[in-house]
Amino acid sequence: RDDLMTMLIAGHETSAAVLTWTFYLLSKYPRVMSKLQAEVDDVLGDGLPTIEDVKKLKYTTRVINESLRLYPQPPVLIRRSLEDDMLGEYPIGRGEDIFISIWNLHRCPKHWDNADVFNPERWTLDGPNPNETNQKFSYLPFGGGPRKCVGDMFATFENVVATAMLVKRFDFQMAPGAPPVEMTTGATIHTTKGLNMIVSRRTNPPVIPISR
């Protein structure tokens, strides 16, 4: 019960923020949007997504992986030391809180080539999904270790499906005259003044059947 409540409550604001920044990035990188829509059209066709379809949406998954790298939700993790310890040359006292800046870690040029560039191709389509283990703890959108987010796979599937269904039917671009997109950081990263976009129905998109 507690794990389910955690997924429902903690997964609401975070997934909304992931989708916001994903569509902001897609509007800035039309090449990625075109490639994304091509995959979605090919995999889903005129149908609704199944679990097997989601597994085939490999580029869509990489888009979400990369969006989470650039705009991690949350941008900071907090851990509390249970005992006195040393982190390198820094002493840590028992009961002290340690703030880990995921934002800076994910944009560190020491760990990432062209760290500020939205590039879903930085991971191969047929390789494993990036996580704290195979990325040597340079990629922590869901944390790591015993306190890792319990809903990491649920959140990934949720965002992949939502993104696929939206780009299947609509095009997205920033609205002319929209205010600059600025960030407000709290538990998640918000757009300070919203995200003003033009959403237009795609020409001849696949027909999605309506369940009755």
C-alpha atoms as an extended CHARMM CRD file, in Angstrom:
* protein
*
       212  EXT
         1         1  ARG       CA              0.0000000000        0.0000000000        0.0000000000  PROA      1               0.0000000000
         2         2  ASP       CA              2.7350000000        2.4810000000        0.9540000000  PROA      2               0.0000000000
         3         3  ASP       CA              4.6530000000        1.8030000000       -2.2760000000  PROA      3               0.0000000000
         4         4  LEU       CA              1.4750000000        2.2970000000       -4.3280000000  PROA      4               0.0000000000
         5         5  MET       CA              0.7140000000        5.6060000000       -2.6070000000  PROA      5               0.0000000000
         6         6  THR       CA              4.2930000000        6.7150000000       -3.2170000000  PROA      6               0.0000000000
         7         7  MET       CA              3.9680000000        5.9720000000       -6.9330000000  PROA      7               0.0000000000
         8         8  LEU       CA              0.6260000000        7.7790000000       -7.2250000000  PROA      8               0.0000000000
         9         9  ILE       CA              1.5820000000       10.8860000000       -5.2460000000  PROA      9               0.0000000000
        10        10  ALA       CA              5.2710000000       11.2510000000       -6.1170000000  PROA      10              0.0000000000
        11        11  GLY       CA              4.6460000000       10.3370000000       -9.7620000000  PROA      11              0.0000000000
        12        12  HSD       CA              2.1240000000       13.0790000000      -10.4810000000  PROA      12              0.0000000000
        13        13  GLU       CA              4.1680000000       16.2690000000      -10.4040000000  PROA      13              0.0000000000
        14        14  THR       CA              7.3570000000       14.6180000000      -11.6290000000  PROA      14              0.0000000000
        15        15  SER       CA              5.8370000000       13.0960000000      -14.7760000000  PROA      15              0.0000000000
        16        16  ALA       CA              4.0890000000       16.3750000000      -15.5890000000  PROA      16              0.0000000000
        17        17  ALA       CA              7.4400000000       18.1570000000      -15.3720000000  PROA      17              0.0000000000
        18        18  VAL       CA              9.1630000000       15.5030000000      -17.5150000000  PROA      18              0.0000000000
        19        19  LEU       CA              6.5700000000       15.9190000000      -20.2730000000  PROA      19              0.0000000000
        20        20  THR       CA              6.7720000000       19.7160000000      -20.1010000000  PROA      20              0.0000000000
        21        21  TRP       CA             10.5240000000       19.7790000000      -20.6630000000  PROA      21              0.0000000000
        22        22  THR       CA             10.4030000000       16.9590000000      -23.2040000000  PROA      22              0.0000000000
        23        23  PHE       CA              8.0960000000       18.9470000000      -25.4630000000  PROA      23              0.0000000000
        24        24  TYR       CA             10.1400000000       22.0890000000      -24.9190000000  PROA      24              0.0000000000
        25        25  LEU       CA             13.2370000000       20.2050000000      -26.1020000000  PROA      25              0.0000000000
        26        26  LEU       CA             11.3960000000       18.6430000000      -29.0510000000  PROA      26              0.0000000000
        27        27  SER       CA             10.2940000000       22.1050000000      -30.1800000000  PROA      27              0.0000000000
        28        28  LYS       CA             13.9470000000       23.1920000000      -30.1650000000  PROA      28              0.0000000000
        29        29  TYR       CA             15.2020000000       20.1140000000      -32.0240000000  PROA      29              0.0000000000
        30        30  PRO       CA             12.8730000000       19.4540000000      -34.9920000000  PROA      30              0.0000000000
        31        31  ARG       CA             15.1650000000       16.7050000000      -36.3100000000  PROA      31              0.0000000000
        32        32  VAL       CA             14.5500000000       14.7170000000      -33.1420000000  PROA      32              0.0000000000
        33        33  MET       CA             10.8070000000       15.3500000000      -33.3720000000  PROA      33              0.0000000000
        34        34  SER       CA             10.7040000000       14.1000000000      -36.9730000000  PROA      34              0.0000000000
        35        35  LYS       CA             12.6080000000       10.9400000000      -36.0810000000  PROA      35              0.0000000000
        36        36  LEU       CA             10.3990000000       10.3960000000      -33.0510000000  PROA      36              0.0000000000
        37        37  GLN       CA              7.1770000000       10.7530000000      -35.0430000000  PROA      37              0.0000000000
        38        38  ALA       CA              8.4780000000        8.3970000000      -37.7220000000  PROA      38              0.0000000000
        39        39  GLU       CA              9.1160000000        5.6830000000      -35.1330000000  PROA      39              0.0000000000
        40        40  VAL       CA              5.7410000000        6.1830000000      -33.4650000000  PROA      40              0.0000000000
        41        41  ASP       CA              3.9100000000        6.0180000000      -36.8100000000  PROA      41              0.0000000000
        42        42  ASP       CA              5.7840000000        2.8700000000      -37.7640000000  PROA      42              0.0000000000
        43        43  VAL       CA              5.2840000000        1.0390000000      -34.4600000000  PROA      43              0.0000000000
        44        44  LEU       CA              1.7580000000        2.0840000000      -33.5220000000  PROA      44              0.0000000000
        45        45  GLY       CA              0.1620000000        2.5360000000      -36.9320000000  PROA      45              0.0000000000
        46        46  ASP       CA             -3.5830000000        2.9430000000      -36.4140000000  PROA      46              0.0000000000
        47        47  GLY       CA             -3.6640000000        1.0590000000      -33.1130000000  PROA      47              0.0000000000
        48        48  LEU       CA             -3.4360000000        1.8380000000      -29.4480000000  PROA      48              0.0000000000
        49        49  PRO       CA             -0.1290000000        0.9490000000      -27.7530000000  PROA      49              0.0000000000
        50        50  THR       CA              0.3320000000       -2.4270000000      -26.1020000000  PROA      50              0.0000000000
        51        51  ILE       CA              3.1560000000       -3.4880000000      -23.8020000000  PROA      51              0.0000000000
        52        52  GLU       CA              4.8840000000       -5.0880000000      -26.7750000000  PROA      52              0.0000000000
        53        53  ASP       CA              4.5480000000       -1.8470000000      -28.7470000000  PROA      53              0.0000000000
        54        54  VAL       CA              6.1150000000        0.1540000000      -25.9280000000  PROA      54              0.0000000000
        55        55  LYS       CA              9.1150000000       -2.1720000000      -25.9600000000  PROA      55              0.0000000000
        56        56  LYS       CA              9.5560000000       -1.3460000000      -29.6550000000  PROA      56              0.0000000000
        57        57  LEU       CA              9.4670000000        2.4170000000      -29.0590000000  PROA      57              0.0000000000
        58        58  LYS       CA             13.2220000000        2.4680000000      -28.5490000000  PROA      58              0.0000000000
        59        59  TYR       CA             13.9340000000        5.9550000000      -29.8710000000  PROA      59              0.0000000000
        60        60  THR       CA             10.9800000000        7.3490000000      -27.9200000000  PROA      60              0.0000000000
        61        61  THR       CA             12.4930000000        5.8210000000      -24.7910000000  PROA      61              0.0000000000
        62        62  ARG       CA             15.8460000000        7.4370000000      -25.5710000000  PROA      62              0.0000000000
        63        63  VAL       CA             14.0950000000       10.8000000000      -25.9420000000  PROA      63              0.0000000000
        64        64  ILE       CA             12.7150000000       10.4110000000      -22.4180000000  PROA      64              0.0000000000
        65        65  ASN       CA             16.1020000000        9.1970000000      -21.1200000000  PROA      65              0.0000000000
        66        66  GLU       CA             17.7860000000       12.2850000000      -22.5350000000  PROA      66              0.0000000000
        67        67  SER       CA             15.0650000000       14.6420000000      -21.3330000000  PROA      67              0.0000000000
        68        68  LEU       CA             15.5780000000       13.2470000000      -17.8350000000  PROA      68              0.0000000000
        69        69  ARG       CA             19.3060000000       13.8410000000      -18.1480000000  PROA      69              0.0000000000
        70        70  LEU       CA             18.8900000000       17.5030000000      -19.0160000000  PROA      70              0.0000000000
        71        71  TYR       CA             15.9310000000       18.1830000000      -16.7210000000  PROA      71              0.0000000000
        72        72  PRO       CA             16.0530000000       15.6320000000      -13.8800000000  PROA      72              0.0000000000
        73        73  GLN       CA             13.0180000000       15.4390000000      -11.6350000000  PROA      73              0.0000000000
        74        74  PRO       CA             13.9490000000       16.1050000000       -8.8820000000  PROA      74              0.0000000000
        75        75  PRO       CA             17.1020000000       18.1360000000       -9.6170000000  PROA      75              0.0000000000
        76        76  VAL       CA             18.5250000000       17.4670000000       -6.1510000000  PROA      76              0.0000000000
        77        77  LEU       CA             18.6450000000       14.3240000000       -4.0130000000  PROA      77              0.0000000000
        78        78  ILE       CA             19.0110000000       14.4220000000       -0.2360000000  PROA      78              0.0000000000
        79        79  ARG       CA             20.5540000000       11.6550000000        1.8280000000  PROA      79              0.0000000000
        80        80  ARG       CA             21.1800000000       11.5620000000        5.5890000000  PROA      80              0.0000000000
        81        81  SER       CA             24.3360000000       10.0510000000        7.0130000000  PROA      81              0.0000000000
        82        82  LEU       CA             23.6250000000        7.3170000000        9.5600000000  PROA      82              0.0000000000
        83        83  GLU       CA             27.1860000000        7.2950000000       10.8840000000  PROA      83              0.0000000000
        84        84  ASP       CA             30.2950000000        9.4640000000       10.8930000000  PROA      84              0.0000000000
        85        85  ASP       CA             32.0730000000        8.9750000000        7.5930000000  PROA      85              0.0000000000
        86        86  MET       CA             34.5450000000       10.4340000000        5.1150000000  PROA      86              0.0000000000
        87        87  LEU       CA             33.7280000000       11.2970000000        1.5140000000  PROA      87              0.0000000000
        88        88  GLY       CA             37.1360000000       11.6790000000       -0.0660000000  PROA      88              0.0000000000
        89        89  GLU       CA             38.7570000000       14.3630000000        2.0740000000  PROA      89              0.0000000000
        90        90  TYR       CA             35.4580000000       15.6900000000        3.4380000000  PROA      90              0.0000000000
        91        91  PRO       CA             34.2660000000       14.5590000000        6.8840000000  PROA      91              0.0000000000
        92        92  ILE       CA             30.5500000000       13.8270000000        7.2250000000  PROA      92              0.0000000000
        93        93  GLY       CA             28.9820000000       13.7360000000       10.6640000000  PROA      93              0.0000000000
        94        94  ARG       CA             26.2710000000       11.3860000000       11.7920000000  PROA      94              0.0000000000
        95        95  GLY       CA             22.8200000000       12.8540000000       11.1090000000  PROA      95              0.0000000000
        96        96  GLU       CA             24.0610000000       15.3840000000        8.5520000000  PROA      96              0.0000000000
        97        97  ASP       CA             22.1140000000       15.8420000000        5.3270000000  PROA      97              0.0000000000
        98        98  ILE       CA             23.9570000000       15.5040000000        2.0260000000  PROA      98              0.0000000000
        99        99  PHE       CA             22.6030000000       17.3260000000       -1.0190000000  PROA      99              0.0000000000
       100       100  ILE       CA             23.4570000000       15.7490000000       -4.3820000000  PROA      100             0.0000000000
       101       101  SER       CA             22.9940000000       18.0710000000       -7.3580000000  PROA      101             0.0000000000
       102       102  ILE       CA             21.6830000000       15.7950000000      -10.0950000000  PROA      102             0.0000000000
       103       103  TRP       CA             21.3380000000       18.8300000000      -12.3780000000  PROA      103             0.0000000000
       104       104  ASN       CA             25.0760000000       19.5540000000      -12.2470000000  PROA      104             0.0000000000
       105       105  LEU       CA             26.0110000000       15.8810000000      -12.4100000000  PROA      105             0.0000000000
       106       106  HSD       CA             23.9340000000       15.3650000000      -15.5660000000  PROA      106             0.0000000000
       107       107  ARG       CA             25.4580000000       18.3990000000      -17.2870000000  PROA      107             0.0000000000
       108       108  CYS       CA             29.0540000000       17.8460000000      -16.2320000000  PROA      108             0.0000000000
       109       109  PRO       CA             31.3660000000       17.8500000000      -19.2990000000  PROA      109             0.0000000000
       110       110  LYS       CA             33.6520000000       15.4470000000      -17.4570000000  PROA      110             0.0000000000
       111       111  HSD       CA             30.9800000000       12.7660000000      -17.8060000000  PROA      111             0.0000000000
       112       112  TRP       CA             29.0670000000       13.8110000000      -20.9320000000  PROA      112             0.0000000000
       113       113  ASP       CA             30.1100000000       14.8590000000      -24.4310000000  PROA      113             0.0000000000
       114       114  ASN       CA             28.3180000000       18.0750000000      -25.4470000000  PROA      114             0.0000000000
       115       115  ALA       CA             26.6480000000       17.9690000000      -22.0660000000  PROA      115             0.0000000000
       116       116  ASP       CA             24.1130000000       20.7400000000      -22.7340000000  PROA      116             0.0000000000
       117       117  VAL       CA             22.9550000000       19.3350000000      -26.0910000000  PROA      117             0.0000000000
       118       118  PHE       CA             19.7310000000       17.3150000000      -26.4020000000  PROA      118             0.0000000000
       119       119  ASN       CA             21.0030000000       14.1730000000      -28.0910000000  PROA      119             0.0000000000
       120       120  PRO       CA             18.9520000000       10.9760000000      -27.6550000000  PROA      120             0.0000000000
       121       121  GLU       CA             21.4730000000        9.1790000000      -29.8860000000  PROA      121             0.0000000000
       122       122  ARG       CA             24.1140000000        9.3180000000      -27.1460000000  PROA      122             0.0000000000
       123       123  TRP       CA             22.7310000000        5.8820000000      -26.1840000000  PROA      123             0.0000000000
       124       124  THR       CA             22.3580000000        3.0890000000      -28.7280000000  PROA      124             0.0000000000
       125       125  LEU       CA             18.8190000000        1.9200000000      -29.4260000000  PROA      125             0.0000000000
       126       126  ASP       CA             19.5480000000       -1.7370000000      -28.7240000000  PROA      126             0.0000000000
       127       127  GLY       CA             21.6530000000       -1.1530000000      -25.6300000000  PROA      127             0.0000000000
       128       128  PRO       CA             20.4050000000       -1.2450000000      -22.0380000000  PROA      128             0.0000000000
       129       129  ASN       CA             18.4490000000        1.6690000000      -20.6560000000  PROA      129             0.0000000000
       130       130  PRO       CA             20.8450000000        4.0720000000      -18.9320000000  PROA      130             0.0000000000
       131       131  ASN       CA             20.8410000000        3.7270000000      -15.1630000000  PROA      131             0.0000000000
       132       132  GLU       CA             23.0960000000        4.3960000000      -12.2130000000  PROA      132             0.0000000000
       133       133  THR       CA             24.9940000000        1.1250000000      -12.6700000000  PROA      133             0.0000000000
       134       134  ASN       CA             25.8530000000        1.1120000000      -16.3690000000  PROA      134             0.0000000000
       135       135  GLN       CA             26.5140000000        4.8820000000      -16.3160000000  PROA      135             0.0000000000
       136       136  LYS       CA             28.7780000000        4.6280000000      -13.2390000000  PROA      136             0.0000000000
       137       137  PHE       CA             26.4790000000        6.8490000000      -11.1770000000  PROA      137             0.0000000000
       138       138  SER       CA             26.7510000000        9.7770000000      -13.5920000000  PROA      138             0.0000000000
       139       139  TYR       CA             23.0470000000        9.3240000000      -14.4720000000  PROA      139             0.0000000000
       140       140  LEU       CA             20.6600000000        9.4610000000      -11.5200000000  PROA      140             0.0000000000
       141       141  PRO       CA             17.1840000000       10.6640000000      -12.5700000000  PROA      141             0.0000000000
       142       142  PHE       CA             15.6690000000        8.0690000000      -10.2340000000  PROA      142             0.0000000000
       143       143  GLY       CA             18.4370000000        7.9980000000       -7.6680000000  PROA      143             0.0000000000
       144       144  GLY       CA             20.2980000000        4.7860000000       -6.8930000000  PROA      144             0.0000000000
       145       145  GLY       CA             20.9510000000        2.1930000000       -4.2490000000  PROA      145             0.0000000000
       146       146  PRO       CA             18.4400000000        0.9520000000       -1.6450000000  PROA      146             0.0000000000
       147       147  ARG       CA             16.5150000000        4.2590000000       -1.7480000000  PROA      147             0.0000000000
       148       148  LYS       CA             16.1280000000        4.3820000000       -5.5160000000  PROA      148             0.0000000000
       149       149  CYS       CA             12.7150000000        5.5030000000       -6.7740000000  PROA      149             0.0000000000
       150       150  VAL       CA             10.3250000000        2.5630000000       -6.5700000000  PROA      150             0.0000000000
       151       151  GLY       CA              8.4340000000        3.7650000000       -9.6450000000  PROA      151             0.0000000000
       152       152  ASP       CA             11.2920000000        4.1800000000      -12.1290000000  PROA      152             0.0000000000
       153       153  MET       CA              9.9850000000        1.6850000000      -14.6930000000  PROA      153             0.0000000000
       154       154  PHE       CA              6.3880000000        2.8200000000      -14.2350000000  PROA      154             0.0000000000
       155       155  ALA       CA              7.4130000000        6.4510000000      -14.7850000000  PROA      155             0.0000000000
       156       156  THR       CA              9.4370000000        5.5980000000      -17.8870000000  PROA      156             0.0000000000
       157       157  PHE       CA              6.5750000000        3.6270000000      -19.4400000000  PROA      157             0.0000000000
       158       158  GLU       CA              4.1040000000        6.3690000000      -18.5180000000  PROA      158             0.0000000000
       159       159  ASN       CA              6.1540000000        9.1160000000      -20.1520000000  PROA      159             0.0000000000
       160       160  VAL       CA              6.9620000000        7.0360000000      -23.2380000000  PROA      160             0.0000000000
       161       161  VAL       CA              3.2820000000        6.2240000000      -23.8300000000  PROA      161             0.0000000000
       162       162  ALA       CA              2.1190000000        9.8040000000      -23.2050000000  PROA      162             0.0000000000
       163       163  THR       CA              4.7700000000       11.2420000000      -25.5210000000  PROA      163             0.0000000000
       164       164  ALA       CA              4.0330000000        8.7010000000      -28.2540000000  PROA      164             0.0000000000
       165       165  MET       CA              0.2810000000        9.3210000000      -28.1700000000  PROA      165             0.0000000000
       166       166  LEU       CA              0.7300000000       13.0840000000      -28.3170000000  PROA      166             0.0000000000
       167       167  VAL       CA              3.2600000000       13.2240000000      -31.1570000000  PROA      167             0.0000000000
       168       168  LYS       CA              1.1900000000       10.6930000000      -33.0900000000  PROA      168             0.0000000000
       169       169  ARG       CA             -1.6570000000       13.1650000000      -33.4630000000  PROA      169             0.0000000000
       170       170  PHE       CA             -0.1280000000       16.6130000000      -32.9980000000  PROA      170             0.0000000000
       171       171  ASP       CA              2.7940000000       18.8760000000      -33.8800000000  PROA      171             0.0000000000
       172       172  PHE       CA              4.2390000000       21.1780000000      -31.2300000000  PROA      172             0.0000000000
       173       173  GLN       CA              6.1590000000       24.4180000000      -31.6390000000  PROA      173             0.0000000000
       174       174  MET       CA              6.8460000000       27.4160000000      -29.4720000000  PROA      174             0.0000000000
       175       175  ALA       CA              4.2840000000       30.1820000000      -29.8680000000  PROA      175             0.0000000000
       176       176  PRO       CA              5.5150000000       33.3950000000      -31.5380000000  PROA      176             0.0000000000
       177       177  GLY       CA              6.1210000000       36.0560000000      -28.9440000000  PROA      177             0.0000000000
       178       178  ALA       CA              6.1200000000       33.5590000000      -26.0880000000  PROA      178             0.0000000000
       179       179  PRO       CA              8.0950000000       34.7310000000      -23.0500000000  PROA      179             0.0000000000
       180       180  PRO       CA             11.5420000000       33.2110000000      -22.5890000000  PROA      180             0.0000000000
       181       181  VAL       CA             11.3560000000       29.8180000000      -20.9210000000  PROA      181             0.0000000000
       182       182  GLU       CA             12.8280000000       30.2150000000      -17.4600000000  PROA      182             0.0000000000
       183       183  MET       CA             13.1380000000       27.7330000000      -14.6240000000  PROA      183             0.0000000000
       184       184  THR       CA             11.8240000000       27.7050000000      -11.0930000000  PROA      184             0.0000000000
       185       185  THR       CA             13.3190000000       24.9600000000       -8.9770000000  PROA      185             0.0000000000
       186       186  GLY       CA             11.5490000000       23.2300000000       -6.1160000000  PROA      186             0.0000000000
       187       187  ALA       CA             10.8360000000       19.5590000000       -5.6560000000  PROA      187             0.0000000000
       188       188  THR       CA             10.8250000000       19.5290000000       -9.4620000000  PROA      188             0.0000000000
       189       189  ILE       CA             11.9300000000       21.9770000000      -12.1600000000  PROA      189             0.0000000000
       190       190  HSD       CA              9.0230000000       24.1370000000      -13.3470000000  PROA      190             0.0000000000
       191       191  THR       CA              8.7470000000       26.6440000000      -16.1540000000  PROA      191             0.0000000000
       192       192  THR       CA              8.4320000000       30.0100000000      -14.4330000000  PROA      192             0.0000000000
       193       193  LYS       CA              5.8410000000       31.4520000000      -16.8330000000  PROA      193             0.0000000000
       194       194  GLY       CA              4.4240000000       28.2710000000      -18.3050000000  PROA      194             0.0000000000
       195       195  LEU       CA              5.1590000000       26.8440000000      -21.7290000000  PROA      195             0.0000000000
       196       196  ASN       CA              3.2970000000       28.6720000000      -24.4950000000  PROA      196             0.0000000000
       197       197  MET       CA              3.1100000000       26.4230000000      -27.5470000000  PROA      197             0.0000000000
       198       198  ILE       CA              1.1370000000       26.0850000000      -30.7570000000  PROA      198             0.0000000000
       199       199  VAL       CA             -0.3690000000       22.6100000000      -30.9270000000  PROA      199             0.0000000000
       200       200  SER       CA             -1.6400000000       21.6800000000      -34.3770000000  PROA      200             0.0000000000
       201       201  ARG       CA             -3.2130000000       18.4840000000      -35.6200000000  PROA      201             0.0000000000
       202       202  ARG       CA             -0.8750000000       16.5460000000      -37.8770000000  PROA      202             0.0000000000
       203       203  THR       CA             -1.7570000000       16.1650000000      -41.5320000000  PROA      203             0.0000000000
       204       204  ASN       CA             -2.9750000000       12.6120000000      -42.2120000000  PROA      204             0.0000000000
       205       205  PRO       CA             -1.8720000000       11.0720000000      -38.9100000000  PROA      205             0.0000000000
       206       206  PRO       CA             -2.7200000000        7.4300000000      -38.2690000000  PROA      206             0.0000000000
       207       207  VAL       CA             -6.3060000000        7.0050000000      -37.1080000000  PROA      207             0.0000000000
       208       208  ILE       CA             -6.6150000000        6.0270000000      -33.4490000000  PROA      208             0.0000000000
       209       209  PRO       CA             -9.6900000000        3.8750000000      -32.8440000000  PROA      209             0.0000000000
       210       210  ILE       CA            -12.0290000000        4.9430000000      -30.0520000000  PROA      210             0.0000000000
       211       211  SER       CA            -12.8040000000        2.1770000000      -27.5870000000  PROA      211             0.0000000000
       212       212  ARG       CA            -16.4870000000        1.7850000000      -26.7960000000  PROA      212             0.0000000000
